[in-house]
């Protein structure tokens, strides 16, 4: 009944926001490491995480749109306040 989840982890989509229902994504460990490196600006030698997230959204618009759509659903389902992202 239970599937193996040992290779998965939760990470923050937007590092400037706290870990909460509408800011966590479930990724494989490798994907999470890559995502964190990109959004924290480690790979871009950037000092601001906003630039890293914007770059990720521009590089993978379909994936980013899918994630943001799921976050909108979470906000509706759990009646969370809408948060506008300036991406």
TORPA-4810 file (N, C-alpha, C, O; in nm, 3 decimals):
<nodes>
NODE_1_0.081_-0.120_0.000_0.000_0.000_0.000_0.086_0.127_0.000_0.057_0.221_-0.074_X
NODE_2_0.190_0.130_0.081_0.279_0.246_0.086_0.387_0.234_-0.019_0.445_0.127_-0.038_X
NODE_3_0.413_0.340_-0.086_0.522_0.341_-0.184_0.646_0.399_-0.118_0.637_0.475_-0.021_X
NODE_4_0.758_0.364_-0.170_0.883_0.412_-0.116_0.898_0.562_-0.144_0.897_0.604_-0.260_X
NODE_5_0.911_0.641_-0.040_0.927_0.785_-0.053_1.064_0.832_-0.005_1.085_0.952_0.017_X
NODE_6_1.156_0.739_0.013_1.286_0.776_0.069_1.366_0.868_-0.022_1.455_0.939_0.026_X
NODE_7_1.337_0.870_-0.152_1.411_0.956_-0.243_1.345_1.089_-0.268_1.384_1.161_-0.360_X
NODE_8_1.244_1.124_-0.188_1.169_1.249_-0.207_1.191_1.343_-0.090_1.218_1.300_0.022_X
NODE_9_1.178_1.472_-0.117_1.184_1.570_-0.007_1.102_1.693_-0.044_1.078_1.721_-0.162_X
NODE_10_1.062_1.765_0.058_0.992_1.892_0.039_1.094_2.004_0.042_1.188_2.003_0.122_X
NODE_11_1.075_2.100_-0.047_1.162_2.218_-0.047_1.076_2.340_-0.078_0.969_2.328_-0.138_X
NODE_12_1.123_2.456_-0.038_1.047_2.579_-0.063_1.059_2.619_-0.209_1.169_2.621_-0.266_X
NODE_13_0.946_2.651_-0.270_0.944_2.700_-0.408_1.010_2.837_-0.413_1.097_2.861_-0.496_X
NODE_14_0.967_2.926_-0.325_1.019_3.062_-0.317_1.095_3.075_-0.186_1.032_3.078_-0.080_X
NODE_15_1.226_3.082_-0.188_1.303_3.086_-0.064_1.282_3.211_0.021_1.322_3.214_0.137_X
NODE_16_1.220_3.313_-0.035_1.195_3.435_0.044_1.072_3.421_0.132_1.048_3.504_0.220_X
NODE_17_0.994_3.315_0.110_0.873_3.290_0.189_0.896_3.172_0.281_0.979_3.086_0.252_X
NODE_18_0.824_3.166_0.393_0.841_3.053_0.485_0.787_2.923_0.425_0.712_2.924_0.327_X
NODE_19_0.825_2.814_0.485_0.773_2.683_0.445_0.628_2.674_0.490_0.600_2.669_0.610_X
NODE_20_0.536_2.674_0.395_0.393_2.666_0.424_0.325_2.591_0.310_0.388_2.560_0.209_X
NODE_21_0.198_2.562_0.326_0.126_2.480_0.229_0.137_2.531_0.086_0.147_2.452_-0.008_X
NODE_22_0.136_2.662_0.069_0.139_2.715_-0.066_0.279_2.763_-0.107_0.293_2.857_-0.186_X
NODE_23_0.381_2.696_-0.052_0.517_2.729_-0.092_0.610_2.608_-0.087_0.731_2.623_-0.096_X
NODE_24_0.554_2.489_-0.074_0.635_2.368_-0.068_0.611_2.282_-0.191_0.496_2.263_-0.232_X
NODE_25_0.718_2.229_-0.248_0.707_2.137_-0.361_0.776_2.006_-0.322_0.877_2.006_-0.252_X
NODE_26_0.719_1.895_-0.368_0.775_1.763_-0.343_0.856_1.722_-0.466_0.801_1.706_-0.575_X
NODE_27_0.985_1.706_-0.445_1.076_1.674_-0.555_1.166_1.558_-0.514_1.178_1.526_-0.396_X
NODE_28_1.230_1.497_-0.613_1.332_1.399_-0.578_1.448_1.474_-0.514_1.457_1.597_-0.525_X
NODE_29_1.536_1.402_-0.447_1.649_1.467_-0.382_1.735_1.544_-0.482_1.778_1.656_-0.455_X
NODE_30_1.760_1.482_-0.597_1.842_1.550_-0.699_1.773_1.675_-0.753_1.836_1.779_-0.770_X
NODE_31_1.641_1.665_-0.780_1.566_1.780_-0.829_1.564_1.892_-0.724_1.578_2.009_-0.758_X
NODE_32_1.545_1.854_-0.597_1.542_1.953_-0.490_1.676_2.024_-0.476_1.681_2.145_-0.458_X
NODE_33_1.784_1.948_-0.486_1.918_2.010_-0.479_1.937_2.108_-0.593_1.988_2.219_-0.572_X
NODE_34_1.898_2.068_-0.714_1.911_2.156_-0.830_1.823_2.280_-0.816_1.866_2.392_-0.845_X
NODE_35_1.697_2.258_-0.772_1.604_2.371_-0.754_1.660_2.469_-0.652_1.663_2.590_-0.676_X
NODE_36_1.704_2.418_-0.538_1.756_2.506_-0.433_1.879_2.583_-0.482_1.893_2.702_-0.453_X
NODE_37_1.966_2.516_-0.555_2.084_2.584_-0.607_2.044_2.696_-0.703_2.103_2.803_-0.702_X
NODE_38_1.943_2.669_-0.786_1.899_2.770_-0.882_1.830_2.888_-0.814_1.864_3.003_-0.842_X
NODE_39_1.735_2.861_-0.726_1.659_2.973_-0.669_1.737_3.050_-0.564_1.708_3.167_-0.540_X
NODE_40_1.833_2.987_-0.501_1.915_3.060_-0.406_2.028_3.135_-0.476_2.104_3.207_-0.411_X
NODE_41_2.039_3.118_-0.608_2.137_3.193_-0.684_2.277_3.137_-0.678_2.372_3.203_-0.719_X
NODE_42_2.291_3.015_-0.625_2.425_2.957_-0.613_2.485_2.932_-0.751_2.603_2.959_-0.774_X
NODE_43_2.402_2.881_-0.843_2.453_2.850_-0.976_2.475_2.976_-1.059_2.557_2.978_-1.150_X
NODE_44_2.399_3.082_-1.028_2.406_3.205_-1.105_2.504_3.306_-1.045_2.520_3.416_-1.098_X
NODE_45_2.568_3.269_-0.935_2.655_3.361_-0.861_2.580_3.489_-0.825_2.638_3.597_-0.820_X
NODE_46_2.453_3.475_-0.800_2.369_3.589_-0.765_2.357_3.595_-0.613_2.361_3.492_-0.546_X
NODE_47_2.342_3.714_-0.560_2.328_3.728_-0.415_2.183_3.736_-0.373_2.155_3.734_-0.253_X
NODE_48_2.090_3.744_-0.466_1.949_3.754_-0.431_1.873_3.635_-0.485_1.890_3.597_-0.601_X
NODE_49_1.790_3.576_-0.400_1.713_3.459_-0.442_1.599_3.497_-0.536_1.550_3.410_-0.609_X
NODE_50_1.556_3.623_-0.537_1.450_3.664_-0.629_1.494_3.643_-0.774_1.417_3.595_-0.857_X
NODE_51_1.618_3.679_-0.804_1.670_3.661_-0.940_1.673_3.514_-0.978_1.643_3.480_-1.093_X
NODE_52_1.708_3.427_-0.884_1.713_3.285_-0.913_1.575_3.229_-0.944_1.562_3.150_-1.037_X
NODE_53_1.473_3.268_-0.869_1.337_3.220_-0.893_1.284_3.275_-1.025_1.220_3.203_-1.101_X
NODE_54_1.311_3.401_-1.052_1.267_3.460_-1.180_1.332_3.388_-1.297_1.267_3.362_-1.398_X
NODE_55_1.460_3.357_-1.284_1.530_3.285_-1.390_1.471_3.147_-1.410_1.457_3.101_-1.524_X
NODE_56_1.437_3.081_-1.302_1.375_2.948_-1.313_1.241_2.956_-1.383_1.210_2.872_-1.468_X
NODE_57_1.160_3.056_-1.349_1.028_3.073_-1.411_1.045_3.103_-1.561_0.968_3.052_-1.642_X
NODE_58_1.143_3.183_-1.597_1.166_3.214_-1.737_1.220_3.094_-1.814_1.187_3.075_-1.931_X
NODE_59_1.303_3.013_-1.748_1.364_2.898_-1.813_1.265_2.783_-1.830_1.269_2.712_-1.930_X
NODE_60_1.175_2.764_-1.732_1.079_2.655_-1.736_0.938_2.708_-1.708_0.881_2.679_-1.602_X
NODE_61_0.880_2.786_-1.801_0.750_2.849_-1.775_0.636_2.749_-1.757_0.546_2.774_-1.678_X
NODE_62_0.639_2.639_-1.828_0.533_2.539_-1.815_0.531_2.477_-1.677_0.426_2.464_-1.614_X
NODE_63_0.648_2.439_-1.629_0.659_2.379_-1.495_0.620_2.481_-1.388_0.544_2.449_-1.296_X
NODE_64_0.671_2.603_-1.401_0.640_2.708_-1.303_0.490_2.738_-1.301_0.433_2.756_-1.194_X
NODE_65_0.428_2.742_-1.417_0.284_2.767_-1.425_0.206_2.654_-1.358_0.107_2.679_-1.290_X
NODE_66_0.250_2.531_-1.379_0.185_2.416_-1.317_0.194_2.424_-1.164_0.095_2.401_-1.094_X
NODE_67_0.311_2.455_-1.114_0.331_2.466_-0.969_0.246_2.579_-0.912_0.178_2.560_-0.811_X
NODE_68_0.248_2.696_-0.976_0.170_2.809_-0.927_0.020_2.779_-0.932_-0.055_2.822_-0.845_X
NODE_69_-0.025_2.705_-1.035_-0.165_2.665_-1.043_-0.205_2.575_-0.927_-0.315_2.588_-0.874_X
NODE_70_-0.117_2.486_-0.889_-0.145_2.399_-0.775_-0.147_2.480_-0.645_-0.228_2.453_-0.556_X
NODE_71_-0.059_2.577_-0.635_-0.061_2.663_-0.516_-0.192_2.743_-0.508_-0.245_2.762_-0.399_X
NODE_72_-0.243_2.788_-0.622_-0.371_2.860_-0.621_-0.481_2.767_-0.571_-0.568_2.810_-0.494_X
NODE_73_-0.479_2.641_-0.612_-0.578_2.544_-0.567_-0.567_2.521_-0.417_-0.668_2.511_-0.347_X
NODE_74_-0.445_2.512_-0.367_-0.423_2.495_-0.223_-0.479_2.614_-0.147_-0.544_2.597_-0.044_X
NODE_75_-0.454_2.736_-0.198_-0.506_2.856_-0.131_-0.658_2.855_-0.126_-0.717_2.895_-0.026_X
NODE_76_-0.721_2.810_-0.234_-0.868_2.802_-0.237_-0.917_2.694_-0.141_-1.007_2.720_-0.060_X
NODE_77_-0.860_2.575_-0.150_-0.906_2.463_-0.068_-0.889_2.487_0.081_-0.974_2.447_0.160_X
NODE_78_-0.781_2.552_0.119_-0.754_2.576_0.260_-0.786_2.718_0.303_-0.753_2.759_0.414_X
NODE_79_-0.848_2.794_0.214_-0.890_2.932_0.240_-0.775_3.017_0.293_-0.789_3.090_0.391_X
NODE_80_-0.663_3.007_0.226_-0.547_3.088_0.262_-0.556_3.222_0.191_-0.614_3.232_0.083_X
NODE_81_-0.499_3.322_0.251_-0.497_3.454_0.189_-0.417_3.447_0.060_-0.314_3.380_0.054_X
NODE_82_-0.464_3.516_-0.040_-0.393_3.518_-0.168_-0.265_3.600_-0.152_-0.264_3.707_-0.092_X
NODE_83_-0.161_3.545_-0.208_-0.031_3.612_-0.205_0.007_3.639_-0.349_0.015_3.547_-0.430_X
NODE_84_0.032_3.763_-0.380_0.071_3.798_-0.516_0.221_3.792_-0.528_0.294_3.853_-0.450_X
NODE_85_0.265_3.718_-0.627_0.408_3.708_-0.653_0.443_3.801_-0.767_0.374_3.804_-0.869_X
NODE_86_0.548_3.874_-0.752_0.588_3.966_-0.857_0.697_3.901_-0.941_0.814_3.939_-0.935_X
NODE_87_0.657_3.802_-1.020_0.753_3.731_-1.105_0.739_3.775_-1.246_0.812_3.727_-1.333_X
</nodes>
